[in-house]
Amino acid sequence: MGGRRRFSVGVMLIYAALTLFSLACLLPILLTLAVSFSNEDSIVQHGYSLFPDGWSLDGYRTIFVNKAIIFRGYGISIIVTVAGTLLALVVTTLAAYPLSNPNVKYRNFLALYFFITMLFNGGLVPWYLMCIKLGLANNILSLIVPMLMFNAFNMFLVRNFMESLPSALRESAYIDGANDLRIVFQIYMPLCKPVLATVTLFYALAYWNDWFNAIMLVDDKALNPLQYILFQLRSNIQMLEMLPKGASNEYTMPAESAKMATVIITVGPIVFLYPYLQRYFTKGLIIGSVKG
């Protein structure tokens, strides 16, 4: 009797509320998927629907009309996202570590210096001129390096987490002869997995969704990332949709279904990345619940 789990009315209401909330979060994704497979005429007549009158692959056919360009864009985006995220994590961690060390002189001044970049920036023209002077034009680095310089918000997240770690870890490592680089990579980074997982997701989303750097710094079409290619494709579809239809042009451009197909294509890798990082979020919550 004592081992049986009793479900009270309150617990059942909590489960019901969580179930409804989960369905509410899942509904937009299912609607986007359904519209991406919908016939354009059905969308125009009845709007978005989970159960459209007509099904069609025209949206995906429009996007993959030139498969080589799309797959090449996928490759560029994957390379930029993986390399950029790893480099950004290293730069962010190396900047956060000295700011979390109370023995570092002027660390508060340096923290203020980084904080100012969250409030003010030099503007688009100085940013562009600096990138050109550094040789960040028409190469793969032009899609990676500009975003390394530098998201102060992510750095402060990592710094605050490092400050919560016992200072005895660093002091004992110094006594054993370890230098700061070894302490960062072999002691602090393994302990900072929860916050680094969060920052990884932030950086990966930023790199994966970036198309601005391609517009500003890349002229070579072979280096265009997926987001920029799909941005161009969507602009072309909207332009063709505005053209007047003649007797010989009865075809309806799949503007809405192609737009939703674009969403499905672009969010796929991030959807697969998030469950892998979820365990570190959970671990961070558990660690936080038993400290102190």
N, C-alpha and C positions, 0 to 999 in steps of 0.2 A: 504493500500500500504506500509506504513512504517513498518507494523508488519511482512511482508513477508521476509523470509530469501533468500538472493541472493547468488547464488553459482558462484563465479568467476572462471576463468580458473585456477588460482593459487590454489584455494581451491580444485578443482577437481583433479588437479595433485597431491596434497598432499594426498588426499584420495586414489588415485590410487597407489601411492608409498607405503603407509601404507598397502594397501591390498596385494600388491605383496610381501612386506616384511613378512607379516603374513603367506602367503602361502609358502614362502620360509622356514620359521621356522617350519611349519606344515609338509612339504613334507618329511623330514627325519623320522619323527615319523610314518607317513603313510607307508613309504617304509619299515621300520623295522617291522611294523605289518603285511604287506603283505608277506614279506619274511618268517616271523615266521610261516605262514600258507601255505608256498609253498612246493611243492614236491622237494626233494633233487636232483633228476635227472634233473628237470627243471632248478634249480639254476646252476647246473654244466654246462648245455648246453647253457643257455641263460643269465646267470648272474642274478643280482638282478633286479626285475621288480615290478612295482605297479600292473600289471595284468599278473601274471604268467600263464604258460600253464597248470600246474597241481597244485591242492590244496591238502594239506595233514595236518594231525594233528600229524605226527610222531615226530616233534620237541617237542611238549608238552607231548606226550606220553613218550618220552625218559626221560624228566625231572621228570614227575610224576610217573615213574615206581615204586617208593616207596613213596607213598603219606605221610606216617607217618613221614618220615624223613624230607620231605619238609615242612610240616605243623609245625613240631616241630621247624625247623629252623626259620620259619616265627614268631613263638611265641617268641623265644629267641631274634630275631632281634627287634621285636616291644618293648619288655620289656627293652632291652638295649637302644634303641633309645629314648623312652619316659623318662625313669629314668635318663639316661645320659644327655639328653638335658636339663631337668629341673635343675639337679644339676649343670651342667656347666653354665647355666644362673645365678644361685644364686652366684656361685663362681666368675664369671666374673663381675657381678654387685657389689659385695662386694669389689672386688679389684679395680674397676674403681671409686667408690665413694670417697674414701680418696684421690685418685690422682687428682680428680676434685675440691677438697676443698683447696682453697689457704691458709687456716689457718693451714693445716697439715705440720709439719716440715719435711724437707728432702723429700718432695714429688717428687721433680725433680730427686733426686738421686734414689728413688724407681722406677720412670718411666724409668730411664736409665737402671736400673737393669733388668726390664722386657724387655726393648728393646734389650738388649744383647742376650736374648734367641731367638730372631727372626733371629739373625745372626749366632750364634754358638750353638752347642749342645754337650753334653758329649759323644755321640756315642752310638752304639747299645748295647755293652757289659755292660757299667755302667747302662744303662736304664734297661736291663734285670735283672742284679743283684739287683738293687733297688726294682724292682717289686717282685722278689722272697723273698727278706728280709721283704717286707711289707705283705707277705702272699697272693699276687695276682697271684695265680696259681690254675687252675682247680676249679674255682668258678665264679659265675656271676659277682663278683666285678672286676675280671681280664679283663672283657670286657668293664667296665665302668670307673673305677678310672684312668687308665693310660692316658686317653684323657682329664681328668680334670686338668692335670698338664702340660701345660696350654696354651691356645692359646692367645698369647699376642696381636696379631692383632685384635681379637674380643674385647679384653679388651680396647684397645686404641680407637676403634670405639665408645664404650659405654662412655668412659671417655670424649671424645671430644663432644659428644652430651650433656652430663651432664654439661660440662663447658659452653655451650650455654644457659643453663637455668638461670634465674635471681637468684643471690645470696641472694636476699631478701627472697626467699622462705625458704631457710635453716635458715636464721637468725630469721625470724618470728617464725619458728617452735621451735627453741631453746628458744625463749622468752616464748612460750606457754608451755614449759617444756618437749618437745619431745626429746628423745635420738636419736643417729645416726641410730640405727637399724629401729626405727619407721619412721624416715625421709626417709630412703632408700626404705622400703617396702610400705609405705603408701603415699608417696609424689613423690619420684623420679621415681620409677618403673612405676606407671601409666602414668607419663608424658613422659617416655622413650619408650613407646610402639612401635613407628616406628623403632627405632634402635634395640630394643630387638627382634622385628619380623625378622629383617634381620639376626641378630646373631643366632636366633632360627633356621632359615633355614640352616645356615652354619653348626651349630652343628648337626642338624638332618641329613643332608647329610653325614657328616663325620661319625657319628655313624652307619647310615644305610649301608653305603658302606664299612665299615671296615671289613677286614678279617685278617689283619696282627696280631692283638692281639690274635686271635684264633689260628693262626699258632704257635706263640711264647709261649703262656701262657696256652693253654688249650689242655689237652690230652683226656678229657672225651667227647666222641662223643655226649652225651646228651646235651652238652652246645655249640655245634657248631652253629654259626649264619647262616642265609640263604646265605649270600655272600660266606662264606667259603665252604658250601655244594655245591653250584653251581660252585665254582672254582674247586673243586675236580671232579665234574661231567664233566665239560668241559675238564679237563685234561684227564680223562678216555676216553672220546669220541675221542679226538685227538690221543690218543695212539692206540685205536682200529682201527681208520681210517688208520693208518700207517701200520697195519698188512697186509701181502699179502693175496689176495683173492684166495681161492681155488674153486674147482668145487662144493663143498658143502656150500660155503659161497658166495652167490650171493647178499646178502642183502647190500644195501648202507646205511651207517650210516648217519643220518640226522645232519651232523656237522654244516652246516651253518644255517639251520632252527632252530636247537636247540640253537645255539648262539643267534639268534635274539629273540627267545622265552624267553631266559634268561633275555634279556634286558627288554622285556615287563613285565615280572614277577617282576623284581626288581624295576623298576621305577614307578610302579603303586601307592604305598603309597605316594611317594614324589609328584607325579602329583596331587593327591588329597589334599596334604598339602598346596601346593603353592597358590591355589585360596583363601584359608582361610586367609593366611598371606598377600595377595595382597592388601586388604583394608587398612592395616596399612602402606604399602608402599605409597599408594595414600594419606593417611592422612598426612604422613611425608612430602610429596611434597607440600601439601597445606599449612601446618604449615610453612614450609620454605619460601613459596612464600609471606606470609603476615607479616613476622617478619621484624622489623627494618624499 
